[in-house]
Amino acid sequence: MVDRRDIGSWLEGPGAVRTTAEGDYPGRDLGLPESGPGSIARTGIRALAIIVDWALCSLIAAAVLGYHLGEPGLGSFKPLLVFIVENVLLVGTLGSTLGHRLFGLRVIGVDRTPAGLVRALVRTLLLAIVLPAVIWDKDQRGFHDRIAGTMILRTR
């Protein structure tokens, strides 16, 4: 069976065939450990964190903005609006959303500085349109993180 890692990511360029060298792992080229605190957060745990964030944002949108499931028209974007505000404010100031905190994740810049509001805004707007988040590089960083110059690390 062909694995995505065998054919490489489109971010690696046309015709790139990536063979996994012994000792290679996501985050190695960024100087990060292979596992444990400070390592790149893997896709599964990030997906769980975003599910928690989306559920909380939907509840907040229902309580504060009067959103109800299946609402037609522009009203269906109320949870997304809350999601954008949550991500920009929490990632920009604290380095993690509620879902990130729950699963022991944090967002920092690739230069090891806090993400800050500008990078959080860029990252969040790209995350909100979904496609950049489902395309990732060999370090398992979504395209939204790559453009924003951020990465999600494990804290525990």
N, C-alpha and C positions, 0 to 999 in steps of 0.2 A: 504494500500500500504506500502511496506517495504521501509524504508528510510535508506540511507547509515549510518546515525548516529546510527540507531538501531542495526546494526550488527558490528559496530566498524571498525577501520582501521586495515590493516594487520600490521601496525607499533605498534599496541597495543598488539600484540602477538596472538598466536593461540587460538581460542575459546573465544576471548574477546568479551563480549557483553556489550556494553556501554549504560547505561541508563543515560539520561540527568537529573541530579539532579537539583532541583530548585536552581536558582542562578548561574548555570554553564553556561559558555560562552567561545568562543575561546579566548585564551590569559589569562584566569583567573589563570591557573597554572604558568604562566610566570610573574604574578604580574602586568598585564596590565589592563587598564580600559575596560569596556564592549563596549563603543562606544566613538566617538569623537577623538580628537587628541591624539596620543599615543596608540590607540587601534590597534589590528591586522587588516590589510587590508583584506577585504573579496574577495572571488574568482572573482566576477563579475568585480570589479574595477581593479583588477590585470590583468584580461583578456583584458580589454580595453586598459590598459597601454602597454601590450605586442603587441597588434595589431598596436597601434600607432608606437611603436619602430620598428616593423617588416616593416611597410610601409615606414618609414623614411630610414631604412637600405637598403631596396630595391631601393629606389630613389638614395641614395648615391652610391650603387653598380652600378646602371645604369650610373650615371654621372661620377664616378671616374674609375670604373673597366670595363666599357663597357657592363655591364650585360643587357640582354633583356629577358623578360618574356618567358618562355618555352625553354630557352637555354639548349641544351643537354649536357650530360656528366658532367665533373667537374665544368664547368661554372655555373651550376645551384646552386652551393654552394657559389657563390660570396656574396649574401645577408647574408648568415649565417656567413661568415667570418667577414663582417662588423658588424653584430649583436654581435658577440663574442668580437670584439675589442671595440665596443661601451660600452657593459656591463662591461667588465673588467675595462676599463679606467674610465667611469663615476661612476659606483657603487663603485669602489675601491678608488676614490679620492673625489667625491662629495656626494656619498651615494644614488644617484638616477640617472636613465636614463632620457631621455627627456619625455618618456611616463609617468614615475613615477612622474616627476615634474608637468606635465600637470594635473594629477589627484590627486595631493597632497599626494604622497607616498614617503617613504624613506626606505632604507635597512640599518639595523644596526645589530650588533652582539647580541646574546642573553645575553651577558654580558654588554649590553648597550654602547659598544664602537663602533666607526666607523667600517664598514665592512673591509676596507683595501684591498689592492691588492690581497693578498693570498686567503682570503675568497671569494673575488669577482671572482677570477679565478676558484676556485673549484665550486662555485655556478653556474657560467656561463657555464662551460663545462658540468655540469650535466643538466642544463637547455637546452643546445643545443641538447642533445640527447632526449629530450622531455619526455620520460617516467617518470623520477623522478619528473618532474614538475606536472604531473597529478595524482600523488599519494600523499595524504596528511594525516596529523595526526589530532587529535581531536582539535588542536589549529589552524587548517586550514593553517599550514605551509607545503609547498611542501617538498618532500623528498630531493630535491636539497638544500633547505634552512636548513633543519634539519641536513644534512651531513656537510654543510658549517658552521653551527652554527650561522645562520642569521635568521632574520625575517623581514617582510615588515610591516611597521606601517603607519597609517594615520598621516598626518601632519596638517590636518584641518578637 
